[in-house]
Amino acid sequence: MIQLIKKYWLSIVVNIAVLTVCMIQPPADIEVPMTNFDKLVHFILFMGISGIAFFDNSRYFREKISNIRLLAGSFLFPCAFGGLIEILQEQFTSSRSGDIMDFLFDSIGAAAGILVCWLINSKLKKAIR
């Protein structure tokens, strides 16, 4: 367990921060710059979660993990986490509600995070060679 925490400490911290932000009551007087601004926030948060998971997995399992497993671990976990957050919001908060569209934007953000990280990773590998 300690090894896992050492390897994934950044992912753990970011996921706890995102969970906390998603569960607290938002300020009542906050002005949002556009309609459906929360969807953009979900997209960006989960793009980051996916990216961190991608680089954590590729850094620690570069020799041992297949590309498909790397992509699945960096996409499926963030998607499941997004779904869990929506369920927790619906069941355990009075100021938030579960929203399937939030979950959709979580998943789209996770996919975008993988794509961006995949491109960055391939460029870095070419530069190293």
Sine and cosine of phi, psi and omega as CSV:
sin_phi,cos_phi,sin_psi,cos_psi,sin_omega,cos_omega
0.00,0.00,-0.66,0.75,0.02,-1.00
-0.89,0.46,-0.65,0.76,0.03,-1.00
-0.86,0.50,-0.69,0.72,0.00,-1.00
-0.88,0.47,-0.69,0.73,0.02,-1.00
-0.90,0.43,-0.67,0.74,0.02,-1.00
-0.88,0.47,-0.66,0.75,-0.03,-1.00
-0.95,0.31,-0.62,0.78,-0.13,-0.99
-0.92,-0.39,0.45,0.89,-0.09,-1.00
-0.86,0.52,-0.64,0.77,-0.02,-1.00
-0.92,0.38,-0.70,0.72,0.05,-1.00
-0.87,0.49,-0.67,0.74,-0.01,-1.00
-0.89,0.45,-0.73,0.68,-0.01,-1.00
-0.89,0.46,-0.72,0.70,-0.02,-1.00
-0.90,0.43,-0.67,0.74,0.00,-1.00
-0.91,0.42,-0.63,0.78,0.05,-1.00
-0.91,0.42,-0.65,0.76,0.03,-1.00
-0.89,0.45,-0.70,0.71,0.01,-1.00
-0.90,0.44,-0.70,0.71,0.03,-1.00
-0.86,0.52,-0.69,0.72,0.01,-1.00
-0.88,0.47,-0.74,0.67,-0.01,-1.00
-0.88,0.48,-0.62,0.78,-0.03,-1.00
-0.96,0.27,-0.31,0.95,-0.06,-1.00
-0.98,-0.19,-0.32,0.95,-0.03,-1.00
-0.99,0.17,0.36,-0.93,0.01,-1.00
-0.97,0.24,0.79,-0.62,0.02,-1.00
-0.94,0.33,0.46,-0.89,0.03,-1.00
-0.87,0.49,0.64,-0.77,-0.06,-1.00
-0.95,0.33,-0.49,0.87,-0.11,-0.99
-0.99,-0.14,0.28,0.96,-0.04,-1.00
-0.97,0.25,0.71,-0.71,0.05,-1.00
-0.98,-0.18,0.77,-0.64,0.02,-1.00
-0.98,-0.18,0.62,-0.78,-0.11,-0.99
-0.97,0.25,-0.20,0.98,-0.04,-1.00
-0.37,-0.93,0.26,-0.96,0.08,-1.00
-0.93,0.36,0.61,-0.80,-0.01,-1.00
0.85,0.52,0.56,0.83,0.02,-1.00
-0.86,0.51,-0.55,0.84,-0.02,-1.00
-0.89,0.46,-0.48,0.88,0.03,-1.00
-0.92,0.39,-0.65,0.76,0.07,-1.00
-0.89,0.46,-0.66,0.75,0.02,-1.00
-0.89,0.46,-0.70,0.71,0.04,-1.00
-0.87,0.49,-0.70,0.71,0.02,-1.00
-0.84,0.55,-0.77,0.64,-0.05,-1.00
-0.92,0.40,-0.70,0.71,0.00,-1.00
-0.85,0.52,-0.72,0.69,-0.08,-1.00
-0.99,0.16,-0.36,0.93,0.18,-0.98
-0.91,0.42,-0.66,0.75,0.04,-1.00
-0.92,0.39,-0.70,0.71,0.02,-1.00
-0.87,0.50,-0.71,0.71,0.00,-1.00
-0.90,0.44,-0.68,0.73,0.01,-1.00
-0.89,0.45,-0.69,0.73,0.03,-1.00
-0.90,0.44,-0.69,0.72,0.04,-1.00
-0.88,0.47,-0.65,0.76,0.01,-1.00
-0.86,0.50,-0.78,0.63,-0.04,-1.00
-0.95,0.32,-0.54,0.84,0.12,-0.99
-0.88,0.47,-0.75,0.66,-0.02,-1.00
-0.91,0.41,-0.69,0.73,-0.04,-1.00
-0.94,0.34,-0.51,0.86,0.01,-1.00
-0.95,0.32,-0.68,0.74,-0.11,-0.99
-1.00,0.00,-0.33,0.94,-0.05,-1.00
-0.81,-0.58,0.44,0.90,-0.07,-1.00
-0.78,0.62,-0.68,0.73,-0.05,-1.00
-1.00,0.09,-0.43,0.90,-0.21,-0.98
-0.97,-0.26,-0.21,0.98,-0.16,-0.99
-0.89,-0.45,0.66,-0.75,0.03,-1.00
-0.98,0.21,0.35,-0.94,0.02,-1.00
-0.88,0.48,-0.61,0.79,0.00,-1.00
-0.91,0.42,-0.69,0.73,0.02,-1.00
-0.92,0.39,-0.62,0.79,0.06,-1.00
-0.88,0.48,-0.74,0.68,0.00,-1.00
-0.91,0.41,-0.67,0.74,0.00,-1.00
-0.89,0.45,-0.70,0.71,0.01,-1.00
-0.91,0.41,-0.49,0.87,-0.02,-1.00
-1.00,0.01,-0.17,0.99,0.04,-1.00
-0.94,-0.34,-0.73,0.68,-0.08,-1.00
-0.92,0.40,-0.67,0.74,0.02,-1.00
-0.88,0.47,-0.78,0.63,0.03,-1.00
-0.86,0.51,-0.61,0.80,0.03,-1.00
-0.91,0.42,-0.71,0.70,0.02,-1.00
-0.89,0.45,-0.64,0.77,0.03,-1.00
-0.90,0.44,-0.66,0.75,0.05,-1.00
-0.88,0.47,-0.67,0.74,0.06,-1.00
-0.89,0.45,-0.67,0.74,0.03,-1.00
-0.87,0.49,-0.68,0.73,0.02,-1.00
-0.87,0.49,-0.69,0.72,0.00,-1.00
-0.90,0.45,-0.64,0.77,0.05,-1.00
-0.91,0.42,-0.71,0.70,0.01,-1.00
-0.89,0.46,-0.65,0.76,0.03,-1.00
-0.88,0.47,-0.68,0.73,-0.02,-1.00
-0.92,0.39,-0.67,0.75,-0.14,-0.99
-1.00,0.03,-0.50,0.87,-0.19,-0.98
-0.85,-0.52,0.08,1.00,0.06,-1.00
-0.81,-0.59,0.48,-0.88,0.08,-1.00
-0.99,-0.16,-0.27,0.96,-0.06,-1.00
-0.98,-0.19,-0.08,1.00,-0.01,-1.00
-0.79,-0.61,0.34,-0.94,0.08,-1.00
-0.66,-0.75,0.47,-0.88,0.08,-1.00
-0.94,0.34,0.64,-0.77,-0.06,-1.00
-0.65,-0.76,0.85,-0.53,-0.01,-1.00
-0.90,0.44,-0.52,0.86,0.03,-1.00
-0.94,0.35,-0.59,0.81,0.10,-1.00
-0.88,0.48,-0.70,0.72,0.04,-1.00
-0.87,0.48,-0.65,0.76,0.04,-1.00
-0.87,0.49,-0.70,0.71,0.00,-1.00
-0.95,0.32,-0.48,0.88,0.16,-0.99
-0.86,0.51,-0.73,0.68,-0.05,-1.00
-0.93,0.37,-0.66,0.75,0.04,-1.00
-0.90,0.43,-0.65,0.76,0.05,-1.00
-0.89,0.45,-0.65,0.76,0.03,-1.00
-0.89,0.46,-0.67,0.74,0.02,-1.00
-0.91,0.42,-0.66,0.75,0.03,-1.00
-0.91,0.42,-0.62,0.78,0.03,-1.00
-0.88,0.48,-0.68,0.74,0.03,-1.00
-0.89,0.45,-0.71,0.70,-0.02,-1.00
-0.87,0.50,-0.75,0.66,0.00,-1.00
-0.88,0.48,-0.72,0.69,-0.02,-1.00
-0.92,0.39,-0.61,0.80,0.04,-1.00
-0.88,0.48,-0.70,0.72,0.02,-1.00
-0.91,0.42,-0.71,0.71,0.02,-1.00
-0.88,0.47,-0.72,0.69,-0.03,-1.00
-0.88,0.48,-0.67,0.74,0.00,-1.00
-0.93,0.38,-0.60,0.80,0.06,-1.00
-0.91,0.40,-0.64,0.77,0.01,-1.00
-0.92,0.40,-0.64,0.76,0.03,-1.00
-0.90,0.44,-0.64,0.77,0.02,-1.00
-0.92,0.39,-0.63,0.78,-0.02,-1.00
-0.92,0.39,-0.55,0.83,-0.03,-1.00
-0.95,0.30,-0.58,0.82,-0.04,-1.00
-0.93,0.37,0.00,0.00,0.00,0.00
